[in-house]
Amino acid sequence: MINVKNEIIKLNHSDLKRNGESIYRSKCPICKTGVMLMGRDPITGDLQKLDYCIYCGQHYLYLDIDILRNFERGEKC
């Protein structure tokens, strides 16, 4: 968790490399070892715009979160 106190990095989820088959799990571009799991709001079930690497602790803010949420709802982007 060496990066947990670093400034939040803003990026597009679509620019990240995936970890396996899931469209939600991505490899951490900072440590190259960890994974971001993309959490959900416990009440609404919506994808959360804030995420973090479970290995190094780097936090991310997804700029394209609305596109992902619309995709899940079957709406046009």
C-alpha positions in Angstrom: 0.0 0.0 0.0 2.9 2.3 -0.7 0.8 4.7 -2.9 -2.2 5.0 -0.7 -1.5 8.6 0.3 -0.6 9.7 -3.3 -2.8 12.2 -5.2 -5.8 10.7 -7.0 -5.0 10.0 -10.6 -7.8 11.0 -13.1 -8.1 8.7 -16.1 -10.5 6.9 -18.4 -11.4 3.3 -17.5 -11.4 2.5 -21.2 -7.6 3.3 -21.4 -6.7 0.7 -18.8 -5.5 -2.9 -19.6 -8.0 -5.5 -18.3 -7.1 -8.2 -15.9 -8.6 -11.4 -17.3 -12.0 -11.6 -18.9 -13.8 -9.1 -16.8 -14.5 -5.7 -18.2 -14.4 -4.3 -14.7 -11.1 -5.6 -13.4 -8.1 -3.6 -14.6 -4.3 -3.8 -14.1 -2.8 -0.9 -12.1 -0.8 1.3 -14.5 1.4 2.5 -11.6 2.7 -0.6 -9.9 1.9 -3.0 -12.8 1.2 -5.8 -10.3 -2.0 -4.9 -8.6 -5.6 -4.8 -9.8 -8.5 -2.4 -9.5 -11.8 -4.2 -8.9 -14.3 -1.3 -9.6 -16.7 -1.2 -6.7 -20.4 -0.5 -6.6 -22.5 1.8 -4.5 -24.0 -0.5 -1.8 -27.4 1.2 -2.1 -27.9 1.9 -5.8 -25.6 -0.8 -7.3 -24.1 1.9 -9.6 -20.4 1.6 -10.5 -18.3 3.9 -8.3 -16.2 6.6 -10.0 -13.5 6.2 -7.3 -11.3 3.1 -7.4 -8.0 1.9 -6.0 -5.3 -0.7 -6.6 -5.6 -3.5 -4.1 -1.8 -4.0 -4.1 -0.2 -0.5 -4.0 -3.2 1.5 -2.8 -3.1 4.1 -5.6 -6.5 5.8 -6.0 -8.1 6.6 -9.3 -11.0 8.7 -10.5 -12.7 7.4 -13.7 -13.6 10.3 -16.0 -15.7 8.0 -18.3 -17.8 6.5 -15.5 -21.1 7.7 -17.1 -20.3 5.8 -20.2 -19.8 2.6 -18.2 -23.0 3.2 -16.2 -25.0 3.8 -19.4 -23.5 0.7 -21.0 -24.7 -1.4 -18.0 -28.2 0.1 -18.3 -28.3 -0.7 -22.1 -28.4 3.0 -23.0 -26.6 4.6 -25.8 -23.3 6.3 -25.0 
